[in-house]
Amino acid sequence: MEWNGGWFGLVIAALVLGAVGGFFLARWFIKREMAKNPPINEKMIRAMFMQMGRKPSEAQIRAVMKSMQNNSNL
């Protein structure tokens, strides 16, 4: 009796395609959410400066934000 693995191959192919598609979909979704809601914002940077006993200027806050954005793109 000869076994034909047509269905088995189809199921394996569907699982692999689903896993690859799911990976890229999750990656895209996480990147989009991180862009909308960054993990740190200007308010948090201002609070950090105040905890260190310094009153930050807007230029310092913008410089820190720009530095963090440049480092996140690496």
N, C-alpha and C positions, 0 to 999 in steps of 0.2 A: 504494500500500500504506500503510495507516494504522497507526501505531505506538501501542500502548496501554501507557502507563507505569505500570500498576497495580503490578507487582512492584517496579519501581524506586522508586516512592513509598513502598511498604511497607518497603523496605530502608532508605531515608533516614529514615523515621519511627522505625524500630527503633533506628537508630544515634543519633538525637537523644535518644530516650527513655533509651537505655542510658547516654549521656554525662551527661545530667541526673541520672539515678538514681545513677550512679557517683559524681558530684560530691558529692551530698548524703550518700551512704553513707560516703564517705571523710571528709567533714567531721565527721559524727557520730562515727566511729571515732576520729579524731584528738582531738576534744574529750574523749571518754571516757578515752582513754589519758593525756592531759595532766592530767585530774582525778585519776586514779589515781596517776600518777607525775609529780608536779610537777618542773619543771626545777631548782628549788632548794629545799632543805629546811632545817630548823633546824640540822642538823649542819654544813651548808655555811656558814650565817650565823655560827655559833659559830667556825668556822675562820677566816672573814674577820676577825672582831673580834680574834681571837688574833694574826693576822698584823699587824694594825695596832697591836698591843701593848696591847690592852684586854681586860679580862675582862668579858664581857657578863652582865648580869642576865637572868633569865627574862623580865622585863617588856620589856626592850629587844628580845629575840629575838622575842617575840610581837608587838611593835609593828612590827618590820620585816616579819614574815610577813603581818600584816594589811594593811600598806601595799602590799606586793607583790600581794596578792589583790585589793585595791581597784583597783590600777592595771591588773591583767590583765583586769578586767571592763569596761574602757572600750571 
